[in-house]
Amino acid sequence: MNAEEARLCLLLHSISDLEDSTLAHILMRSGSPSALVEGGTSLWRELGVSAGVCRSLARTLRSGSPIFDIDAQLEKLGEVGADILAITDTRYPPLLRGIHDPPPLLYVRGDPGILSEAQLAVVGSRKASPAGLRAAGEFAGLATRAGLHITSGLALGVDAASHRGALAAGGSSVAVVATGIDRVYPARHRALAQELQQGGCLVSEFPLGLPPVRSNFPRRNRIVSGLSLGVLVVEAALPSGSLITARTGLEQGREIFTLPWSIYHHGGAGCLYLIRDGAKMVVSIEDILEELGPMFTLQQDLLAHETPTAVGPELSRSERRMLQLVGYERVTADELSQLSALPVARVMTELSSLELLGVISREAGGYIRN
């Protein structure tokens, strides 16, 4: 993102009256931060923004933020090597954009391209047992070797073990943090955060400089699951933040996995309840890869076969995006709906257009690329 767009994003994010849900909505409707700003009051009212928020928008954009020093924030972004992805940015991860409450802005340190690739969330207790820490590292390493990126929350315990397991296997890992992207919490993970920035990325929805706030950690969890194809809960007591991540993942249509623990192990009680309520019990990485099935295959196929020349100029942007998800093995409309986070009816419309244009074919209840 260029400096002017970044400045506009920081200004928009500084308006206390402008809720994130409203900002996400009006950004999507207007198409970009600059288009939103240039549209002025008439566009904002047309998009459903209240008169009070319109006044706050106009005042802030006219005079700059009265609360935040935007120039200082831009400088800080550069110092920590961070970028901003607005929800309208082509680099914004499509799976996350498809959840019911996506963050309007993502602050990213590292490689933002990883966010749109296949990820497995690995979460669990901050006070994990030695067995839990070992399992987190081993599963993360095996998933990495299978082609998945590992996503977690940079917390003590299972989160850190899963990040390290992915890095040790030569892969990439994504840390979703509940502070400003310029802060590392807990502080003892500064070195780990630096490794992640080099071998993956750190992500936050919160403004620069924000310290740890208890209520932001559960909110962060919806991004961990929203970025991922599935959520593996390694070890979790009752209650726990990991169960919040599992619940949000279930609401987002993600696959939920967990390890089986003895009924006498208090730290694993949450996992047993997840199994009781329908999560898949796993004892090997094959259990996860088998369940993720077509969604993982499609993302891998997209990475391996995506070529600009494969899509003609006559296709719309939405048709091009759908064609990228149709691989050379049969895939159903339901599977494409899960992968694209679009309703099945919308997917069928795009597929019908692509079929009429001759770039895909229907085969045995599914679709393949010609």
MOMO-V109147 format. One record per residue. RES is the residue in one letter. SS is DSSP state (H for helix, E for strand, L for the rest). Layout:
# MOMO-V109147
res	ss
RES	SS
RES	SS
This chain:
# MOMO-V109147
res	ss
M	L
N	L
A	H
E	H
E	H
A	H
R	H
L	H
C	H
L	H
L	H
L	H
H	H
S	L
I	L
S	L
D	L
L	L
E	L
D	H
S	H
T	H
L	H
A	H
H	H
I	H
L	H
M	H
R	H
S	H
G	L
S	L
P	H
S	H
A	H
L	H
V	H
E	H
G	H
G	H
T	H
S	H
L	H
W	H
R	H
E	H
L	L
G	L
V	L
S	L
A	H
G	H
V	H
C	H
R	H
S	H
L	H
A	H
R	H
T	H
L	H
R	H
S	H
G	L
S	L
P	L
I	L
F	L
D	L
I	H
D	H
A	H
Q	H
L	H
E	H
K	H
L	H
G	H
E	H
V	H
G	L
A	E
D	E
I	E
L	E
A	E
I	L
T	L
D	L
T	L
R	L
Y	L
P	L
P	H
L	H
L	H
R	H
G	L
I	L
H	L
D	L
P	L
P	L
P	L
L	E
L	E
Y	E
V	E
R	E
G	E
D	L
P	H
G	H
I	H
L	H
S	H
E	L
A	L
Q	E
L	E
A	E
V	E
V	E
G	L
S	L
R	L
K	L
A	L
S	L
P	H
A	H
G	H
L	H
R	H
A	H
A	H
G	H
E	H
F	H
A	H
G	H
L	H
A	H
T	H
R	H
A	L
G	L
L	L
H	E
I	E
T	E
S	E
G	L
L	L
A	L
L	L
G	L
V	H
D	H
A	H
A	H
S	H
H	H
R	H
G	H
A	H
L	H
A	H
A	L
G	L
G	L
S	L
S	E
V	E
A	E
V	E
V	L
A	L
T	L
G	L
I	L
D	L
R	L
V	L
Y	L
P	L
A	H
R	H
H	H
R	H
A	H
L	H
A	H
Q	H
E	H
L	H
Q	H
Q	H
G	L
G	E
C	E
L	E
V	E
S	E
E	L
F	L
P	L
L	L
G	L
L	L
P	L
P	L
V	L
R	H
S	H
N	H
F	H
P	H
R	H
R	H
N	H
R	H
I	H
V	H
S	H
G	H
L	L
S	L
L	L
G	E
V	E
L	E
V	E
V	L
E	L
A	L
A	L
L	L
P	L
S	L
G	H
S	H
L	H
I	H
T	H
A	H
R	H
T	H
G	H
L	H
E	H
Q	L
G	L
R	L
E	E
I	E
F	E
T	E
L	E
P	L
W	L
S	L
I	L
Y	L
H	L
H	H
G	H
G	H
A	H
G	H
C	H
L	H
Y	H
L	H
I	H
R	H
D	L
G	L
A	L
K	E
M	E
V	E
V	L
S	L
I	H
E	H
D	H
I	H
L	H
E	H
E	H
L	H
G	H
P	H
M	H
F	H
T	H
L	H
Q	H
Q	H
D	H
L	H
L	H
A	H
H	H
E	L
T	L
P	H
T	H
A	H
V	L
G	L
P	L
E	L
L	L
S	L
R	H
S	H
E	H
R	H
R	H
M	H
L	H
Q	H
L	H
V	L
G	L
Y	L
E	L
R	L
V	E
T	L
A	H
D	H
E	H
L	H
S	H
Q	H
L	H
S	H
A	L
L	L
P	L
V	H
A	H
R	H
V	H
M	H
T	H
E	H
L	H
S	H
S	H
L	H
E	H
L	H
L	L
G	L
V	L
I	E
S	E
R	E
E	E
A	L
G	L
G	E
Y	E
I	E
R	E
N	L
